């Protein structure tokens, strides 16, 4: 992501969070559409698997 777009992303994220307080259904729909992309889902699964593996072996 380009540095000049970082501010736009932050403001958009804050706006989505504020909108989810006002309308939780719409906020959850926006979260699902952005957060459940295949890349982010794969990273999330890898983090959880790594954590569980570390707890078991450590």
GROMACS elastic network, one bead per residue, 0.5 to 0.9 nm:
[ bonds ]
;  ai    aj funct       b0    kb
    1     4     6  0.84981   500
    1     5     6  0.69264   500
    1     6     6  0.72506   500
    2     5     6  0.55051   500
    2     6     6  0.67824   500
    3     6     6  0.52732   500
    3     7     6  0.79683   500
    4     7     6  0.67735   500
    4     8     6  0.79876   500
    5     8     6  0.52309   500
    5     9     6  0.63773   500
    5    10     6  0.88082   500
    6     9     6  0.51615   500
    6    10     6  0.62425   500
    6    11     6  0.86692   500
    7    10     6  0.51207   500
    7    11     6  0.61243   500
    7    12     6  0.84612   500
    8    11     6  0.52234   500
    8    12     6  0.60290   500
    8    13     6  0.85480   500
    9    12     6  0.50629   500
    9    13     6  0.60934   500
    9    14     6  0.86166   500
   10    13     6  0.51396   500
   10    14     6  0.62143   500
   10    15     6  0.85513   500
   11    14     6  0.51331   500
   11    15     6  0.60721   500
   11    16     6  0.85900   500
   12    15     6  0.50043   500
   12    16     6  0.61375   500
   12    17     6  0.86327   500
   13    16     6  0.50600   500
   13    17     6  0.62271   500
   13    18     6  0.86651   500
   14    17     6  0.50768   500
   14    18     6  0.62240   500
   14    19     6  0.85925   500
   15    18     6  0.51038   500
   15    19     6  0.60963   500
   15    20     6  0.85901   500
   16    19     6  0.50317   500
   16    20     6  0.61465   500
   16    21     6  0.88361   500
   16    27     6  0.66072   500
   16    30     6  0.74695   500
   16    31     6  0.80954   500
   17    20     6  0.51440   500
   17    21     6  0.66720   500
   17    27     6  0.71497   500
   17    31     6  0.89532   500
   18    21     6  0.53300   500
   18    22     6  0.67347   500
   18    23     6  0.88811   500
   18    27     6  0.85274   500
   19    22     6  0.51182   500
   19    23     6  0.60306   500
   19    24     6  0.76480   500
   19    26     6  0.77768   500
   19    27     6  0.60817   500
   20    23     6  0.50581   500
   20    25     6  0.73268   500
   20    26     6  0.64906   500
   20    28     6  0.68335   500
   20    30     6  0.85258   500
   20    31     6  0.88834   500
   21    24     6  0.57720   500
   21    27     6  0.74357   500
   22    26     6  0.89058   500
   22    27     6  0.82916   500
   23    26     6  0.56069   500
   23    27     6  0.61508   500
   23    28     6  0.87434   500
   24    28     6  0.60281   500
   24    29     6  0.85438   500
   25    28     6  0.53007   500
   25    29     6  0.63395   500
   25    30     6  0.88208   500
   26    29     6  0.50328   500
   26    30     6  0.62690   500
   26    31     6  0.86247   500
   27    30     6  0.51771   500
   27    31     6  0.61736   500
   27    32     6  0.86454   500
   28    32     6  0.60976   500
   28    33     6  0.85654   500
   29    32     6  0.51895   500
   29    33     6  0.62033   500
   29    34     6  0.87568   500
   30    33     6  0.51453   500
   30    34     6  0.62977   500
   30    35     6  0.83794   500
   31    34     6  0.53345   500
   31    35     6  0.56313   500
   31    36     6  0.78262   500
   32    35     6  0.52897   500
   32    36     6  0.53747   500
   32    37     6  0.83532   500
   33    36     6  0.60090   500
   33    37     6  0.72734   500
   34    37     6  0.63369   500
   34    40     6  0.89894   500
   35    38     6  0.87359   500
   35    40     6  0.63780   500
   35    41     6  0.74208   500
   36    39     6  0.81107   500
   36    40     6  0.63424   500
   36    41     6  0.56627   500
   37    40     6  0.55087   500
   37    41     6  0.60571   500
   37    42     6  0.85820   500
   38    41     6  0.50647   500
   38    42     6  0.60436   500
   38    43     6  0.86471   500
   39    42     6  0.51513   500
   39    43     6  0.62967   500
   39    44     6  0.86559   500
   40    43     6  0.50832   500
   40    44     6  0.61095   500
   40    45     6  0.86013   500
   41    44     6  0.50939   500
   41    45     6  0.61847   500
   41    46     6  0.85773   500
   42    45     6  0.51760   500
   42    46     6  0.61213   500
   42    47     6  0.86242   500
   43    46     6  0.50632   500
   43    47     6  0.61505   500
   43    48     6  0.86742   500
   44    47     6  0.51498   500
   44    48     6  0.62666   500
   44    49     6  0.85762   500
   45    48     6  0.52080   500
   45    49     6  0.60578   500
   45    50     6  0.84908   500
   46    49     6  0.50986   500
   46    50     6  0.59985   500
   46    51     6  0.85085   500
   47    50     6  0.51099   500
   47    51     6  0.61082   500
   47    52     6  0.86202   500
   48    51     6  0.51009   500
   48    52     6  0.61675   500
   48    53     6  0.85243   500
   49    52     6  0.51805   500
   49    53     6  0.60307   500
   49    54     6  0.84891   500
   50    53     6  0.50704   500
   50    54     6  0.60210   500
   50    55     6  0.85850   500
   51    54     6  0.50900   500
   51    55     6  0.62152   500
   51    56     6  0.86699   500
   52    55     6  0.51455   500
   52    56     6  0.62353   500
   52    57     6  0.86962   500
   53    56     6  0.51859   500
   53    57     6  0.61516   500
   53    58     6  0.82471   500
   54    57     6  0.52894   500
   54    58     6  0.55545   500
   55    58     6  0.52984   500
